[in-house]
Amino acid sequence: MEAALLGLCNWSTLGVCAALKLPQISAVLAARSARGLSLPSLLLELAGFLVFLRYQCYYGYPPLTYLEYPILIAQDVILLLCIFHFNGNVKQATPYIAVLVSSWFVLALQKWIIDLAMQES
């Protein structure tokens, strides 16, 4: 009984995370405008998700504890591309994507880097 309830909670969390940003993405696509989206806040959210996901992977936590984060990261990347597309230059997204991808590898170079990234100030 408890295992079934836990499984239901895990899968419902994944479902909610998969649908979390879909209304925002569809509204941006329907309006054909990125007005109202904040690039700095989107980048901050994306960085937070990325650091947390890398931390979980680095320390070998079970995938069910962080499986929703790749979904959220993918949705944020779609919103990032929408911002640049509707502002007229998708090529400007390249440095941001490059920094996010390279940070995935930099975070795991040394244990102290990932620990510092997760430390509260």
ROLO-734768 format. One line per field, with one value per residue: residue number from 1; residue in three letters; x, y, z of N, C-alpha, C, O in turn. Coordinates in nm, 3 decimals, m for minus. Atoms other than C-alpha are relative to their C-alpha. Example, Ala and Ser with C-alpha at 12.3 -4.5 7.8 and 13.67 -1.06 7.14 Angstrom:
% residues 2
k (1/2)
r (ala/ser)
n.east (0.089/m0.082)
n.north (m0.119/m0.119)
n.up (0.000/m0.006)
ca.east (1.230/1.367)
ca.north (m0.450/m0.106)
ca.up (0.780/0.714)
c.east (0.090/m0.077)
c.north (0.120/0.109)
c.up (0.000/0.073)
o.east (0.194/m0.026)
o.north (0.118/0.220)
o.up (0.066/0.090)
% end
This chain:
% residues 121
k (1/2/3/4/5/6/7/8/9/10/11/12/13/14/15/16/17/18/19/20/21/22/23/24/25/26/27/28/29/30/31/32/33/34/35/36/37/38/39/40/41/42/43/44/45/46/47/48/49/50/51/52/53/54/55/56/57/58/59/60/61/62/63/64/65/66/67/68/69/70/71/72/73/74/75/76/77/78/79/80/81/82/83/84/85/86/87/88/89/90/91/92/93/94/95/96/97/98/99/100/101/102/103/104/105/106/107/108/109/110/111/112/113/114/115/116/117/118/119/120/121)
r (met/glu/ala/ala/leu/leu/gly/leu/cys/asn/trp/ser/thr/leu/gly/val/cys/ala/ala/leu/lys/leu/pro/gln/ile/ser/ala/val/leu/ala/ala/arg/ser/ala/arg/gly/leu/ser/leu/pro/ser/leu/leu/leu/glu/leu/ala/gly/phe/leu/val/phe/leu/arg/tyr/gln/cys/tyr/tyr/gly/tyr/pro/pro/leu/thr/tyr/leu/glu/tyr/pro/ile/leu/ile/ala/gln/asp/val/ile/leu/leu/leu/cys/ile/phe/his/phe/asn/gly/asn/val/lys/gln/ala/thr/pro/tyr/ile/ala/val/leu/val/ser/ser/trp/phe/val/leu/ala/leu/gln/lys/trp/ile/ile/asp/leu/ala/met/gln/glu/ser)
n.east (0.083/m0.087/m0.079/0.089/0.023/m0.125/m0.009/0.098/m0.053/m0.113/0.047/0.081/m0.096/m0.054/0.106/0.018/m0.117/0.004/0.103/m0.013/m0.029/0.069/0.087/m0.083/m0.059/0.105/0.040/m0.106/0.009/0.123/m0.015/m0.115/m0.074/m0.060/0.029/0.039/m0.099/m0.123/m0.118/m0.079/0.066/0.000/m0.136/m0.021/0.073/m0.068/m0.125/0.034/0.038/m0.118/m0.089/0.062/m0.004/m0.139/m0.030/0.066/m0.070/m0.137/m0.002/0.060/0.136/0.084/0.061/0.136/m0.002/m0.028/0.040/0.077/m0.086/m0.025/0.122/0.007/m0.110/0.038/0.103/m0.066/m0.079/0.098/0.036/m0.118/m0.004/0.113/m0.038/m0.090/0.067/0.096/m0.075/m0.058/m0.133/m0.019/m0.144/m0.043/0.020/m0.113/m0.089/0.071/0.007/m0.137/m0.035/0.077/m0.054/m0.134/0.010/0.031/m0.127/m0.084/0.049/m0.046/m0.146/m0.049/0.110/0.026/0.075/0.142/0.041/0.009/0.119/0.120/m0.009/0.082/m0.081)
n.north (m0.120/m0.118/m0.006/m0.048/m0.142/m0.069/0.000/m0.096/m0.134/m0.024/m0.019/m0.121/m0.111/m0.008/m0.052/m0.142/m0.071/0.000/m0.095/m0.124/m0.116/0.010/m0.116/m0.117/0.019/m0.015/m0.142/m0.073/0.037/m0.056/m0.146/m0.026/m0.106/0.039/m0.108/0.051/0.097/m0.063/0.082/0.030/0.093/0.131/0.053/0.036/0.124/0.104/0.030/0.071/0.137/0.069/0.029/0.102/0.127/0.049/0.043/0.129/0.100/0.013/0.078/0.131/0.018/0.076/m0.088/m0.042/m0.117/m0.123/0.024/m0.112/m0.113/m0.010/m0.048/m0.144/m0.062/m0.001/m0.102/m0.130/m0.021/m0.037/m0.139/m0.081/m0.011/m0.085/m0.140/m0.047/0.007/m0.109/m0.126/m0.015/0.055/0.127/0.023/m0.056/0.102/0.093/m0.009/0.045/0.146/0.050/m0.014/0.100/0.133/0.012/0.001/0.138/0.070/m0.073/0.025/0.131/0.013/0.020/0.012/m0.128/m0.089/0.034/m0.031/m0.146/m0.040/0.035/m0.061/m0.118/m0.113)
n.up (0.000/m0.008/0.123/0.106/m0.026/0.033/0.146/0.050/m0.028/0.091/0.138/0.008/m0.001/0.136/0.086/m0.029/0.049/0.147/0.044/m0.075/0.083/0.129/0.025/0.027/0.132/0.102/0.004/0.070/0.141/0.056/0.009/0.086/m0.067/m0.128/m0.095/m0.132/m0.047/m0.048/0.030/m0.120/m0.092/0.065/m0.011/m0.140/m0.024/0.075/m0.071/m0.122/0.036/0.051/m0.113/m0.083/0.073/0.002/m0.137/m0.021/0.082/m0.048/m0.123/0.024/m0.052/0.094/0.100/m0.032/m0.087/0.078/0.139/0.055/0.036/0.145/0.065/m0.024/0.074/0.142/0.019/m0.011/0.122/0.102/m0.025/0.034/0.146/0.040/m0.026/0.104/0.130/0.016/m0.002/0.132/0.025/m0.070/m0.015/m0.128/m0.104/0.003/m0.117/m0.121/0.007/m0.018/m0.142/m0.076/0.029/m0.058/m0.146/m0.039/m0.016/m0.096/m0.136/m0.049/0.008/m0.137/m0.097/m0.067/0.089/m0.012/m0.138/m0.009/0.076/m0.077/m0.132/m0.025/m0.049)
ca.east (0.000/0.273/0.481/0.182/0.112/0.476/0.477/0.162/0.320/0.638/0.453/0.207/0.501/0.652/0.320/0.277/0.633/0.584/0.277/0.406/0.539/0.326/0.063/0.337/0.508/0.178/0.086/0.422/0.386/0.027/0.114/0.427/0.596/0.829/0.689/0.655/0.934/1.240/1.568/1.760/1.495/1.474/1.854/1.858/1.592/1.774/2.104/1.940/1.782/2.111/2.319/2.069/2.048/2.427/2.457/2.207/2.385/2.731/2.645/2.459/2.108/1.840/1.698/1.343/1.452/1.546/1.375/1.158/1.455/1.552/1.190/1.196/1.534/1.405/1.101/1.321/1.550/1.243/1.138/1.494/1.487/1.142/1.278/1.558/1.341/1.073/1.334/1.472/1.801/1.820/2.199/2.227/2.114/2.432/2.657/2.392/2.345/2.725/2.768/2.491/2.634/2.991/2.880/2.744/3.103/3.274/3.054/3.187/3.558/3.626/3.410/3.450/3.302/2.972/2.962/3.026/2.751/2.501/2.611/2.370/2.506)
ca.north (0.000/0.246/0.158/0.217/0.553/0.655/0.552/0.754/1.058/1.022/0.991/1.268/1.498/1.416/1.485/1.820/1.922/1.822/2.046/2.327/2.560/2.441/2.717/2.981/2.834/2.812/3.171/3.299/3.107/3.223/3.587/3.557/3.781/3.735/4.041/3.975/3.719/3.821/3.689/3.733/3.551/3.269/3.232/3.230/2.960/2.759/2.786/2.675/2.372/2.285/2.309/2.104/1.837/1.815/1.788/1.502/1.319/1.381/1.229/0.935/0.998/0.771/0.914/0.923/1.196/1.437/1.311/1.622/1.858/1.759/1.824/2.169/2.248/2.153/2.378/2.668/2.620/2.634/2.961/3.095/3.018/3.182/3.500/3.524/3.416/3.676/3.945/3.877/3.697/3.331/3.335/3.548/3.241/3.052/3.196/3.129/2.769/2.723/2.852/2.625/2.318/2.391/2.459/2.102/1.978/2.251/2.183/1.827/1.902/1.918/1.823/2.168/2.338/2.151/2.189/2.564/2.596/2.433/2.628/2.883/3.228)
ca.up (0.000/0.097/m0.210/m0.438/m0.274/m0.305/m0.672/m0.732/m0.567/m0.775/m1.105/m1.022/m0.942/m1.280/m1.449/m1.276/m1.359/m1.722/m1.743/m1.520/m1.787/m2.079/m2.031/m2.025/m2.333/m2.524/m2.426/m2.550/m2.876/m2.926/m2.859/m3.072/m2.818/m2.522/m2.349/m1.977/m1.963/m1.766/m1.904/m1.575/m1.371/m1.627/m1.624/m1.243/m1.231/m1.497/m1.309/m0.986/m1.149/m1.319/m0.999/m0.802/m1.073/m1.098/m0.720/m0.710/m0.994/m0.848/m0.512/m0.663/m0.536/m0.687/m1.011/m0.877/m0.633/m0.914/m1.228/m1.260/m1.296/m1.653/m1.750/m1.589/m1.746/m2.092/m2.048/m1.935/m2.236/m2.461/m2.295/m2.332/m2.703/m2.731/m2.572/m2.824/m3.117/m3.054/m2.982/m3.328/m3.277/m3.180/m3.226/m2.910/m2.712/m2.809/m2.533/m2.269/m2.382/m2.398/m2.042/m1.912/m2.086/m1.977/m1.619/m1.609/m1.647/m1.442/m1.140/m1.117/m1.168/m0.795/m0.499/m0.341/m0.650/m0.631/m0.252/m0.284/m0.545/m0.307/m0.001/0.145/0.208)
c.east (0.087/0.083/m0.085/m0.027/0.123/0.021/m0.096/0.049/0.116/m0.048/m0.088/0.089/0.061/m0.103/m0.023/0.118/0.002/m0.099/0.017/0.016/m0.071/m0.097/0.080/0.062/m0.106/m0.048/0.103/m0.007/m0.125/0.010/0.112/0.083/0.054/m0.021/m0.051/0.093/0.128/0.118/0.083/m0.068/m0.004/0.138/0.031/m0.070/0.069/0.130/m0.027/m0.038/0.123/0.095/m0.059/0.004/0.141/0.042/m0.058/0.070/0.139/0.007/m0.078/m0.136/m0.082/m0.071/m0.143/m0.004/0.023/m0.045/m0.078/0.088/0.041/m0.121/m0.011/0.109/m0.035/m0.105/0.060/0.085/m0.093/m0.042/0.116/0.009/m0.116/0.033/0.087/m0.065/m0.092/0.065/0.082/0.136/0.023/0.149/0.054/m0.017/0.121/0.093/m0.066/m0.007/0.140/0.042/m0.074/0.054/0.137/m0.004/m0.034/0.130/0.089/m0.042/0.055/0.151/0.062/m0.119/m0.034/m0.081/m0.150/m0.052/m0.017/m0.125/m0.128/m0.004/m0.090/0.089/m0.056)
c.north (0.126/0.017/0.052/0.149/0.082/0.007/0.099/0.143/0.035/0.031/0.123/0.125/0.019/0.059/0.149/0.081/0.006/0.103/0.139/0.123/m0.003/0.116/0.126/m0.010/0.020/0.145/0.084/m0.029/0.059/0.151/0.039/0.117/m0.054/0.107/m0.060/m0.106/0.074/m0.094/m0.027/m0.100/m0.141/m0.064/m0.043/m0.131/m0.118/m0.040/m0.078/m0.144/m0.081/m0.039/m0.111/m0.137/m0.058/m0.052/m0.139/m0.112/m0.029/m0.090/m0.131/m0.023/m0.078/0.095/0.046/0.123/0.129/m0.009/0.117/0.115/0.003/0.050/0.151/0.075/0.009/0.108/0.141/0.031/0.039/0.146/0.094/0.020/0.085/0.148/0.052/m0.003/0.120/0.137/0.017/m0.061/m0.124/m0.026/0.059/m0.100/m0.092/0.014/m0.049/m0.152/m0.059/0.007/m0.104/m0.141/m0.016/0.000/m0.139/m0.076/0.068/m0.030/m0.130/m0.017/m0.034/m0.004/0.134/0.095/m0.027/0.030/0.151/0.051/m0.027/0.065/0.122/0.110/0.060)
c.up (0.000/m0.127/m0.116/0.015/m0.034/m0.151/m0.063/0.021/m0.095/m0.141/m0.013/0.004/m0.138/m0.096/0.019/m0.053/m0.152/m0.052/0.061/m0.088/m0.135/m0.025/m0.034/m0.140/m0.109/m0.010/m0.075/m0.150/m0.065/m0.019/m0.096/0.054/0.132/0.106/0.131/0.053/0.037/m0.026/0.125/0.094/m0.060/0.011/0.144/0.034/m0.068/0.069/0.128/m0.025/m0.042/0.114/0.086/m0.068/m0.001/0.137/0.027/m0.077/0.055/0.122/m0.010/0.062/m0.102/m0.097/0.032/0.091/m0.078/m0.145/m0.061/m0.048/m0.147/m0.078/0.015/m0.076/m0.148/m0.026/0.011/m0.123/m0.115/0.017/m0.034/m0.151/m0.052/0.021/m0.113/m0.138/m0.022/0.016/m0.127/m0.023/0.085/0.025/0.131/0.114/0.010/0.120/0.129/0.005/0.024/0.146/0.084/m0.022/0.064/0.153/0.052/0.029/0.103/0.143/0.058/m0.008/0.135/0.094/0.063/m0.088/0.014/0.140/0.019/m0.071/0.077/0.138/0.009/0.051/0.125)
o.east (0.065/0.103/m0.036/m0.030/0.112/0.063/m0.060/0.036/0.123/m0.004/m0.088/0.058/0.074/m0.069/m0.038/0.099/0.046/m0.080/m0.060/m0.052/m0.058/m0.100/0.040/0.064/m0.080/m0.081/0.067/0.005/m0.120/m0.037/0.119/0.133/m0.010/0.043/m0.141/0.087/0.174/0.123/0.121/m0.001/0.008/0.149/0.098/m0.014/0.082/0.162/0.046/0.006/0.137/0.145/0.013/0.034/0.159/0.111/0.010/0.089/0.181/0.097/m0.094/m0.169/m0.053/m0.116/m0.182/m0.108/0.002/m0.001/m0.081/0.044/0.044/m0.106/m0.041/0.086/m0.011/m0.099/0.021/0.091/m0.058/m0.051/0.094/0.034/m0.099/0.001/0.061/m0.038/m0.090/0.005/0.147/0.188/0.062/0.184/0.158/0.041/0.138/0.127/m0.001/0.018/0.153/0.106/m0.016/0.065/0.165/0.080/0.002/0.137/0.160/0.042/0.069/0.200/0.147/m0.220/m0.152/m0.151/m0.228/m0.166/m0.110/m0.191/m0.226/m0.102/m0.097/0.187/0.000)
o.north (0.218/0.129/0.130/0.222/0.190/0.110/0.168/0.227/0.146/0.129/0.188/0.225/0.132/0.140/0.223/0.188/0.105/0.158/0.229/0.223/0.091/0.167/0.204/0.089/0.087/0.191/0.173/0.062/0.102/0.205/0.154/0.201/m0.135/0.105/m0.145/m0.141/0.161/m0.204/m0.142/m0.187/m0.239/m0.184/m0.144/m0.217/m0.226/m0.158/m0.171/m0.234/m0.198/m0.152/m0.203/m0.237/m0.178/m0.153/m0.226/m0.222/m0.144/m0.173/m0.201/m0.136/m0.073/0.202/0.156/0.189/0.238/0.071/0.132/0.196/0.112/0.118/0.222/0.184/0.113/0.177/0.230/0.146/0.124/0.220/0.203/0.130/0.157/0.231/0.159/0.083/0.183/0.238/0.120/m0.050/m0.115/m0.094/0.014/m0.080/m0.161/m0.088/m0.111/m0.213/m0.159/m0.085/m0.164/m0.218/m0.119/m0.064/m0.174/m0.153/0.000/m0.041/m0.142/m0.127/m0.122/0.063/0.162/0.182/0.066/0.074/0.195/0.143/0.045/0.051/0.202/0.086/0.155)
o.up (m0.079/m0.174/m0.199/m0.084/m0.093/m0.204/m0.158/m0.068/m0.146/m0.201/m0.118/m0.061/m0.185/m0.182/m0.078/m0.110/m0.211/m0.160/0.028/m0.067/m0.214/m0.137/m0.121/m0.214/m0.209/m0.119/m0.152/m0.232/m0.180/m0.119/m0.140/m0.021/0.199/0.211/0.131/0.171/m0.036/0.029/0.147/0.149/0.013/0.035/0.166/0.102/m0.010/0.077/0.161/0.046/m0.006/0.117/0.127/m0.004/0.019/0.146/0.080/m0.026/0.059/0.134/0.089/0.098/m0.221/m0.058/m0.009/0.101/m0.025/m0.228/m0.183/m0.129/m0.204/m0.179/m0.081/m0.127/m0.211/m0.128/m0.064/m0.167/m0.197/m0.081/m0.087/m0.198/m0.151/m0.063/m0.168/m0.221/m0.127/m0.020/m0.146/m0.134/0.202/0.121/0.180/0.221/0.111/0.181/0.214/0.109/0.094/0.197/0.175/0.073/0.124/0.216/0.165/0.125/0.177/0.231/0.180/0.017/0.146/0.072/0.088/m0.036/0.032/0.156/0.086/m0.024/0.059/0.211/m0.084/0.123/0.178)
% end
